[in-house]
């Protein structure tokens, strides 16, 4: 296996001068050199060949001992120096100081077909940023991250990618629900891939320490390699850079809202500077449509990161990034203008996104009202978001309205006549609104089905794969991986996955509630 390596990150950014892998505050450095932990009995259990191809890694390569050892941290590729990044972050709204890659180790950069990829292991051992943790990951959380990153990619949502999923052969102690009942679980390692793993927090840590020199070095590097069209560094370039990050962040969150994805822990250290979905921890997918839902048990009281609040949190996080970049610009007004533009753009883009889900393409002043009424109706009784929007593309007339969406209701029998009347009232308005469209119902269905997925990684589906994997059956991981490569296609062979959450999963750990250890 021959990789075409580049070393831009290591060569152009400052390294930690201390080489010992000890937990500490790291200053004036973007990263620290670390060596992954060797594991007892590594076993590769799944590889995303789709991602491997992007690195120039063949299917034959993925079956080699070298591949297994590299992507479980047991070998270091020649002429490479693994490292962990230093960053800070606001967690649940409060500045948490230095955080960093506590259980992620970056292996190297690969250049292939005019793209540059950073290759990272999650769960490969301690780093100077591990704080009180062990730097390891368990099979449960690794399956969730591995499958979800690839599922999001195929949904068309900006995301980091997954290359491989492996068992370490070691047992790892975890307290799943933070309730004082730790237990040993199977250790695992995911290989994650992205053009960059830089986060808002990488910039925040330097600003918090008044280290403008390294803040500028990092920002200049980021612009040079990821926003090169902006040109040479200047005050104006930094403003444009912030504007692009705001736009990308908003685009990503609008996509989350479109498919019903809830990240669960939108701290600034989990916000990608490239606007990629990053760090799949206590995430979840809406089952019943509910603006107030969050899967994260740590957030149950305040629900800061609930589904309906994600766009606002994106803005709050951008305010923190603006504060971090301010020393390079020394003028608040252009930053404030960009933050205000985010609010305007959100209203406009959110409306367009919802219109596309409903198959509405011409302009009508009452569209916002129609959408708001729909969102109210969806929360009258538990109504499955994915099934509702997917089946809505079959709508032809008012008479069939309720019939078309009845599979989306979790308790069809108990729906009152008053609620049925509200739905029929909405369907009448929807029917009238469709009458002013200029496309056929067939064309509308095709367009709606292209933005309303039939298959998403429902929380219980991931849990079933986890339960099977714990019994050494990895077939369900592959089945879900294959299914989620074509989320907008009918795939009749997989029809059983186009279904509401089963009742047994309603309150099951891993299906409805997750902790940050997930």
N, C-alpha and C positions, 0 to 999 in steps of 0.2 A: 504494500500500500504506500504510494508516493503522494505526499501532500505538497501543494505549492504554497509555501509559507510566506507571510509578510510579518513585519515587526513594528508597525507604525505606533501602536499604543506604548510599547516598552521603550522604543527609541526616542519618542517625542514628548513623553510625559515623565515627570519626576518620580523616582522610586523611593521607597522607605529606605533610609540609610541603615537601619537596624535589620539584620538578617535573621535573628532568632524568631522562631514562630511562637511568640508569647503574647498573651492578651495584654493590650496596652493602648494608650492614646497614641495615635500615629499623626505626626505633624509634617507639614510641608511636603506631602507625598500624595499621589493619586492612587498608588497601589503598593502592596508589600509582596515580596516573593514568598511562596509557600510550596510545599511538596504534598501532593495528595497522599492519603493514608492507604497503605496496602491492606487488602481485604483477605479474609480467610478462604473463601471459595467462590470467586466471581462467576456469575452465569448470566449470559445475555439472554433476555427473554423476549425482546421485540426491538425491531429496527424500523424506522421510517425510511424506506428506500427513496421515497419522494424527496426527503431532505438530504439523504446521502448523495443523491445525484447532483445536488446543488454544490456539494463540496468536491465533486470529482471522485467519490468513493463508490466503487462498484459493488454489486450484490455479492460477488465472490470475495471482495475485501472484507465485507461485514461478517463473514463466516470464519475469519482467521483468528488465531490466538492473539496476534498483535492488536487487532481491532478490539477484542474483548478486554485485553489488559489496558489499552490506552483509555478506553471510555468507562473503565471502572477505577482508574487512578492507580493501577498496579504497575504501569510502565509510563515513562515520560518520553515523548517523541524526541528524536535527536534534534539538537540545536534549538530547543525551546525551554522557556523558563516560566512555569506556572505561577500565577499570582492571584491575589484577592484585592478587590478595590476598597478604597476608603471613601465613605460618604456619611453624611448625617441625615436628619430627617425630622419632620413633624409627624408625630404619631397620635392619631385621634385628636388633632388640633393643638398638641403641645410639643414644643421643641424638645427633642430627646437627645441632642448632642451627637457624638460619634456613634454610628451604627456599623456600616460596612458589610462586606460579604462574609457573613458569619458561617454559612455552610455552602458557599459557592466558590469554586476555584476555576479560574479561567486558564485554559490549557495553552491556546495559541490562536493565531489568525490564519485563515485560509483564503487565498485568492483564487477564484475560479470563474471563468466566463464573465469577466469584468465586474465581479462582485467581491466584496471583502466580508468575510464572516468571522465573528468571534465565537470560539467554541468553549463551552463551560460545563463543568460537572457540578451537579447539586447533590450534596450528601457525601462528599469525598473527604471529609475530615476537618479538623480544627484550623482556624486562621487567627491572626491577631485580633480579629473582629468578632470572635465567637462569644465573647462575654461569658455568661455562665453556662452556655450550651456546649454540645459535643461536636457540632459541625456535621452531624450525620442526618440521614433521612430514612424514613420507613417506607415499606412497599405501598402501604395505603395511600400516603400523600403523593408518592412518586407516580403511581398509576394515574391518579387524578390529574397531575400536572402534564404528564406525557400525552395522555389522550386529549386533554382540553386544548393544549396549544395547537396541536394539529387540526383539531375540529374547528377552532377559531380561524385558522388559516384558510381552510376550505369554505368557511362561511363568508370569507372576504373581509374579515375583521383584522385590522393591523395587529400583529402579534409576534412575540418571540416564537421560535420553532422548537420541536423536539427531534432529536436524532435517534436516541437509543434509551432503552429501559433495561436495567440489569439488577440482579440480586447481588448483594455483597458477600453473602454467606455468614455475615455477622448478625447477632441479635442486638437490638437497640431499645433502650428503656424509654417509654413515653407515657405521659399522663394525658390521654386523649381529650378529656373534657375539663382538665385542670381542677379535678375534684378530689385530689389526694389519693387516687387509686392507680399508680403507675403499673405498667406491665411491659414485658418484653415483646417486641414485634420484629418481624423480618426486616433487616436493613436493605436498602436499595439505593441506586444511583441513577439519576436521569442526566443525559447529556442535552444541554440546551444550546440553541444557536440563535444568533442575532447579528445584524450589522454592527450594533453597539448595545452594551448593557448599561451605558451611562444613564443616570437618573437625575431628577431635580436635586436630590440630596448630595450628589457629587459637587454641585456648585454651591449649595447652601453651607457645606462644612467649611469651605474656604472663606466665604463671606462672614460666617459666625466668628471666625478667628482673625478677621481683619487681614487675611492673607491675599491681598489684591494681586500680587505677582503671580501666584499659582492659579488664582481664579482666572486671570487673563490667559495664562498658558493653556489651561483646560478649555476655555471658551474658544480660543483661536484654533486649537486642535480640532474641536468639534465642528466648527464652521468649515475648516479646511477639508475635512474628510467626509462630512455628512451634509453640509449645506454650502458646497463649494460654489454654487451658482450665485451666492451672495457677494462673492469677490473678496478682496483683501480686508483685513480687520480695520475697523474704524468705529467711531461712536454710532454712525448711521447703520453700519453692518450689524452691530450688536442689537440695535432696535429691530431691524428686519429679522434677525435670528429669533428674537423673542416672539415676534409676530408669527413666524412660521411654527414655532413650538406650540403657541396658543391654538393655531388653526389645526395642527395635527392632533392635538389633545382633544379638541372639540369633535373632530371627525371620528376619532376612535370611540368617544363616549356616545355619540349619536348612533354608531353601529352597535354598541352594547345595548342601548335602549331598543333598537330595532329588533334584535334577536332575543331580548329578555335575559341578558347576562348581568349578573351582579358580582362585582369583583370582591367585595367583602372587606377589603382592607386597603383603602386608597390613601395610605400615608404617602408623604412626599418622597420617601425612599423607595416607594413602589411605583413611581411615575417615570416612565421612560422619556428621555429627552427627544426621542424620535417619534413619540406618539404611538408606541407599541404596547399592547397588553403584556404586562410582565408580572412575574411572581404569582403563580396560580396556587393560592393557599386556601382560605375558607370561602372560595367562590361558590356560586350556585346559579341555577337557571330558574326563572319564574316558572312555577307550575300554574297555580291560580294567579291571574293578573292582579297585582297588588303593589301600588307605589310605595307602601310602607315596609315591604319585606326586605330583610337582610338575612343571609345564612350564617353570619358570624356570631357565635354565642357571646364573644367578648363585647359585642356592640349591641346586645339585646336591649339594654336599658335606654340608651340615647338614640340608637338606630341612625347614627351619623352617616353611615355608608349605605343606607337603604336605597333600593332601586330608583325611586323618584328623586333622590337627592344627588345622584351621581354627577349630573351636569353642574350643580352648584359647587360640589367638592372639587371638580376639575378647575373651576374658577378660583376657589380659595387656594388651591395648590399653586396655581399660576401666580397669584399674589405673592406667595412665598418665593417663587422663582424670580419674580420681578425684583423683590427686595434683595435677593442674592446677586442679581446682575447689576443692580443700581450703581455700585462703585465704579463700574466700567463706563457708565453712561452719564451719571451725575445730573440727571434731569428726569424728574418723575412724570412730567406731562405726557411724553410719548408712550411711556409704559401704561399710564392710566388710560390713555386713548385706546390702546390695544385691549386692555381688560374690559373696557366699556363695549368695544366692538364685539368681544366674545359673547356678551349678553345679547346683543342685537342679532348676531349670527346664530346663536343658539335658537332663539325664537323662530327665525326664518328656516333654518336647516331642520329643526325638529318638526315644524309644520310640513315641510317637503317630504321628510322621511315618513311621517304618518300618512300623508296623502298617497305616497307610493305603496304603502301597505294596503291601502283601501282601493287602489286602482283609480285614483283621481289625478288627472293630468292637466286639465284646463283650469284656469283661474276662476274661483268663485268666492265672493266675500263671506259667504256663510260656512266655508269649510272648517274654520277653527271651531265654530260652535258645534258643528256636526261631530267633530273629533272629540271635543270635550264631553259631549253627551254620550258618545260611545264609551269613553273611558269611565264615566260614571256607571254606565250599565254593566261594564265588565266587572265592576266591584260590588254589584248588588248581591250576587251569590258567587261562590267559588267557580271561576270560569277559566279553563286552561288556555293560556295565551297562545301557545304554539298551534294547538289544534284549531282554535277559533280563527286565527288569521289565515291559516292554510286552507281551511274549508270555506272561508268567506269568498275565495276566488270562484267558487261554484255557484255563487248567487245569480239568479235569473230574475226572480220576481218576488214580491212581497209575500205571496201565498206560501212560498217554500222557505222563507227566511229562517224561521225558528227551526225548521226541520234540518236545514243544512248545518246549523251550529250545535245541535243538541248533543253531539258527542263531546263537546267541549265542557259541558256542565258536569260537575262532580256529583251532584245530587239532583238529577233531573226530576225525580218524582215529587220533590218537595217545593218546586218552583211555584210560587203563587200566581193567581190570575193577574194580580196587579203588576207583577214583574213581567209577565208575558205581554201585557198591554204596553209597557214601556219599551220592550224590545220591538214589538210590532210598530209602534210609533216611530222608533228609530229607523227600522227597515223601510218604512214608507218614505222617510226623508232621504234615505240612501238610494232608494229606487229612483226617486225624482232627480236626485243629484247625478246619478249615472246617465240619465237621459240626455244630459247636455254634453256628455263625452263624445268624442269623434272616432272612437275605435270600436271594433266588434267585441263581443263578450269573450270570444276565443283569444283575441289579442290581449284583452285586459287580464284574463286568467294567466296567460303566459308571463306577462309582466309582473303580476302579483306573486306568482309562484317563484319568481326569480329573486324576490326580496323577503319572502315569508318562508323560512325553512320548514321542511317536513320533519326533519330529524335534528335534534340537538342532544348534547350529552347531559341528559337529565340526571339529577343527583343519584337516583336509585339505580340507574344503569351503571354508573361508575362503581357504585357500591356492590352490585352483583359481580362485576369483574374483579373487584377486590376480594370478595368472599371466595370466589372460585380460585383466584391466584394463591390465596392463603392455603388452599388445598392442593397446590401445585398444578392447577389446571389453568393454562394461559390462553386457551382458545377464545374465551370471551373478550379478552383484550384485543385480539386480532379481529374478531367479528365487529366490535364497535369501531375499531380503527378503519376497517374497510367501509362500514356503513357511513361513517362521518366524513368520508372523502367526497361523498356526493349528497350533501344535506338537502339540496333543492330538488333532487330527482325523486321520482315515485318509488323506485326500488321495491317492487311487489314482494320479492323474496324476504325482505326485512320488515314487512308490514306490522309485525308484532311490536316493533319499537315505536310505531306511531300510535301511542296510547297514553292515557292519563297516568299519573303516578298511582301505583297500586296502594290500597289502603294500609297495607302493612308498613309502607315506607313513610307514612304521614309523620310520625314522631320518632323514627329510628335515627340514631346517631349516624351521621354520614349521609343521610338522605334529606333531612330537613334542617339539621343544625350541625355546624362544624366549628372547630376552634382553630386558632392560628397554628396549632401543631398539625393541622390537616394538610 
